[in-house]
Amino acid sequence: MKILVTGAAGFIGFHTCLKLVKLGHEVYGIDNINNYYNPQLKFKRLNELGFKEPKSSLFNKEIQSYKYKSLRFSRVDLVDYKTINSIFKREQFEVVCNLAAQAGVRYSIENPKVYIDNNISGFLNILEGCRNNNVKHLVYASSSSVYGNNKKVPFETSDNVDFPISLYAATKKSNELMAHTYSHLYGYKTTGLRFFTVYGPWGRPDMAYYLFVEAIMNNQPIKIFNNGEMERDFTYIDDIVSGLTKVIEKNIDSREDYKIYNIGNNKRESLQDFITTIEEVIGKKAIKEMYPMQAGDVQSTWADVDELIKDYDYKPNTPIKKGLREFIKWYKMFTLKKTITAPIKNSPPC
């Protein structure tokens, strides 16, 4: 199967490219490699995929992986309609997996225009590329943030998501509406996956778990918001990618055109317990600083993934302690080579 993966240098995109290639698919990855966090981590991920600098840093230059014959990459911005359209027309993808987006709840409050450009205009270019080039299936990343301050748990896809509390969430809800419109008008399949807090090796350094580990190992205090009264459906990266690839690979000719699923660990963990587990794995106590809730954040997330289990045999099965052990093992090895720090410190675990 010939597959386009956008956001290929990102956390989930990197792991998805690696998995798809190992499953025997032909993969074309694109990413704009922005500076939301240190781009060197993104270039390191690309290097793991077989794309070396300086070639990987050049815009609109296709390069072949030196590790995988069925993997290519081009540094492209999703808002560049002409280049995106040219890639779609030339490659004739069967499936598109859109994981590119401007991430971050707090950052969306501080830099709203970036989210409209990347998450709305960029997504429109993907929808148009699919429409005009006979793409069979568009799989795209939505987010648990669309549930806003939903009080009912676990979150189900049938719950009302009309009240986002951050611009990031609003753009993700908009993506779902745009996908529904294109499925309805043009008859191609779209599947939105509402990701719940994803963690693991090669993760984003602006995420709370990364910041917590970094701070504890360096004897620095960690900031805990809402005085620690928070819960998250922490989901290990391997479980996410396993579910994502099942959605990509399955024949859905007989399915309705538009579908939304939650993809998470199917359980919630308290933030305090999560921090305690990090302390146990590292073997060191955290220095804790308590703060009130941040604007745009939510107190609890918990995914009902029964639909994904039923339709795709999705099986999240990585215990928190095992997942954190794998992340901390990677973090120690990675920081021996070069420390990567995030410009956005102590963001909430969204």
HELIX and SHEET records of a PDB file:
HELIX    1   1 PHE A   11  LYS A   22  1                                  12    
HELIX    2   2 PRO A   39  LEU A   49  1                                  11    
HELIX    3   3 LYS A   55  SER A   57  5                                   3    
HELIX    4   4 TYR A   81  GLU A   91  1                                  11    
HELIX    5   5 VAL A  105  GLU A  110  1                                   6    
HELIX    6   6 PRO A  112  TYR A  115  1                                   4    
HELIX    7   7 ILE A  116  SER A  121  3                                   6    
HELIX    8   8 GLY A  122  ASN A  132  1                                  11    
HELIX    9   9 SER A  144  TYR A  147  5                                   4    
HELIX   10  10 LEU A  167  TYR A  186  1                                  20    
HELIX   11  11 ALA A  208  MET A  217  1                                  10    
HELIX   12  12 ASN A  226  GLY A  228  5                                   3    
HELIX   13  13 ILE A  237  GLU A  249  1                                  13    
HELIX   14  14 LEU A  271  ILE A  282  1                                  12    
HELIX   15  15 ASP A  306  TYR A  312  1                                   7    
HELIX   16  16 ILE A  320  LYS A  337  1                                  18    
SHEET    1   A 8 ILE A  63  GLN A  64  0                                        
SHEET    2   A 8 LEU A  71  ARG A  75 -1                                        
SHEET    3   A 8 GLU A  26  ASP A  31  1                                        
SHEET    4   A 8 LYS A   2  THR A   6  1                                        
SHEET    5   A 8 VAL A  95  ASN A  98  1                                        
SHEET    6   A 8 HIS A 137  SER A 143  1                                        
SHEET    7   A 8 LYS A 189  PHE A 195  1                                        
SHEET    8   A 8 TYR A 258  ILE A 263  1                                        
SHEET    1   B 2 VAL A 198  TYR A 199  0                                        
SHEET    2   B 2 THR A 235  TYR A 236  1                                        
SHEET    1   C 2 PRO A 221  PHE A 225  0                                        
SHEET    2   C 2 ILE A 287  TYR A 291  1                                        
SHEET    1   D 2 GLU A 231  ARG A 232  0                                        
SHEET    2   D 2 GLU A 269  SER A 270 -1                                        
END                                                                             
